[in-house]
């Protein structure tokens, strides 16, 4: 029997010090000519690129953005991230040993690997490619046209289960309060990731296992085995 391990991206596999969030806002202002109201994602009904973008666009212009304009906005957003990365690559960095952990899980017969992120597919792949975190063989759920994080996570789960009929446990790895809320609603175990000595942010919400980096692979596998819904 296998365990499906699903990772968030931002704050979980990589740190960007909110540079990517600011790029999202700056790209919106550059392309649409309107100031982006907030990069505190807690201000929005759901923490996904699709919902945040649609909410702000509707407030400013009414209706729904055309697919062409949204895709062009994504290109501006990715271009800004590229610019900021070239200015200072250290602002887009790997959570220690995240890449090797993903690689070892992919190579292990007991695990299936997924990604479920509130980000759109193309920007998410841009960030993962920068750090050489593999995406082949990973069952992914992205925010393209999906409003809720539950929908995104379920997409990853459905993809993995369609390919593997022997998955008996699913564990999510995430860093934010909305990850706690999502996994709690879905009844899924969560391993938390925090890097600034602020593990209490998740522990006070009932997360038992919180790491600052991925450490030794066998230790991480033990956490996977121990993880239970919070």
N, C-alpha and C positions, 0 to 999 in steps of 0.2 A: 504494500500500500504506500501511496505517496502523499507528501504534504505540499500544497500549493502555497508559495510565499510570494506575496504581492507587495511591491514597493511603490510608495509615492516617489516623486522626484525632488522637488524643491524643499530643501531643509532635511531631506532624508537620504538621497544619494549625492546631492551637491548643495553647496552653499553659494549664494550669490549676493548676500548682504542687501537684499531688496533692490539690487541694481536692476534685475529683470522687471520687477514691479514698476520701477520708475521709467524704464524703457517703454513699458506698455502704455503708461500715461503720456509720456512724451510723444510716442508714435501717434496716439490718438489726437493730440493737439496739433501735431505737424500735419496729419493727413486731413482731419476734419475741421481744423481751425477753431476748436472749442476746448476750453480748459477741462481736464479730467478732474472730477470732483474729489476723489479720495483714492489712495492706494492702501487704505486700511480695509482689507477684504471682508472684515466683519460687518462693514456697513451695507453689504449686499445680501439679497435673499439666499443665494447659494454661492459657494466659493468655487466657481468654475469660470474659465475664460469666456465661455459662451454666454452664461447668465450675466456676468459682470458687464461684458461688452454690450449685450442686448439691452440691459437695463439702462445704461448710460446713453446709448444711442437713442433709445425710445424717448427718454426724458428730453434730449436735445432736439430731436428732429421728428419724433412721432413715427409710428410704423416700424417696419423691419428693414434693416440694412440689406442691400442687394448682396448676393453671393460674391459678385465681382469686387465690390468695394471692400467687403470683409476680407477677402483673400489678399487684396492689395494692402490693406491695413496690416495683415500678418507679415507681409514682405517688409513693410516699413519697420515693424516691430523687430523682426529678426535682424534687419540691417542695423538698427540701433544697438542691439545686443552685440553684434559683431564689432561695431565701432568701440563700444565700451570695453569689450574684451581685448581689443588691440591696444587700447590705452593702458589697461591694467588687467592682465590675465588673472592675477591673484584674486580678483573679485568674483571670479567664477571658478570655484575649486571643489574638489572631491571631498566628501565626508571620508575621513581616513579609512582605507581598506574597503570602501564600498565596491569599487570595480572588481577587486579580487574575490570578494564575497559573492557577487553576482556570477562571476565566472565559475567559481567552485560549485555553486548551487546548480548551475546549468549542466555541469559535468557529472553531477552526482545522481545516481539512479533513484534515490529516495525523494527527490525534490522536483517540482515544476515551478517555473518562475514566471511571475506576471508583473505588469506595471499598471497602476491606476492613478492617473494624475488629473487634477483640475485644469491642466493646460491643454491647449490645442495640440494636435499631433505634430505639425511642422516645427513650431518653436520648441516643443519638448524634445524632438529628435535632434534639433540643433544643439541643445544643451548637453544631451547625452553623448553625442558624437564628439563634442569638444573634449570630453574627458575619457573618450574611448571606452565608455561603458557599453557592453554589447546589447544589441536589440534583437538579433536573430534568435529565433527559438523562444522568444518571450511573448506571452499572451497579454496583449495591451488593451487598455481602455483609456481613451482620450476624451477631451471635452467637446469635440466637434459635434455641434447640434445636440448636446446633452446638457440638461439643466442641473441635475443633481449629482452629487458624488456617489450616491447609492447606485444610480444608473451606470456610472462609469465603472465602479468596482464590479458590478454584476456582469458587465460586458467582458471584463477580464476573466471572471470566474467561468462564465459560459463558454468562452473560447477554450480555456484550459480543460474543462470537463468534456468538451466535444472531442478533444484530442487524447484525453487520458480518462479511462473509465475506472481507474483505481485510486482516485484522490479521496482520501478519508478526512483530511483536515485542511483548512485554509487559515493562514495567518497574514495579517496586514502589518506593514511596517510604515509608520508615519510620524510626523513631528508636531502636528497642530491640534488645537482643541476640536476643530471640525472633523479631524480624523477620529478622535475619541467618540464624538457624537454619531458619526456615520457607522463605525464598527459596532457601537452599542446598539443602534437601531437594527443592524443586520445580524447581531448575535455572533460577531467574529472576534477572535483574539487579536490583540494589538500589541506590538512591540514599539515603544516610543523612542524617538531620537531627538536629543537636545544637545547643544554643543557649548553653551555659554554658562555652564554651572547652574542652570535653571531647571533641573529635572523636576522640581516641585510643580512646575506649570502643568505637567501631565500627571504627576503622582497625586496631586490634590483632586484630580478627576477620576481617580481609581485605577490608573495604569500601574501595574505592578512592576513591569520590566521596562526600564528606560536606560538607554545607552548613549554615550557621547561619541563613540566610534564603533566600528565593527569588530575590532580586536581579533582574537584568535578564532579561526573558523569553527573549531569544535565547540568553543564556548557559545558562539552564536547559534549553532545547531541545537545546543542544549536549551537555550532560551526559546527556540522555536517549539521544542518538545514541551516545555513548561507553559507556554503562553495559553491563556484562557480568556474568555470574554470578560470585560471589566464593567 
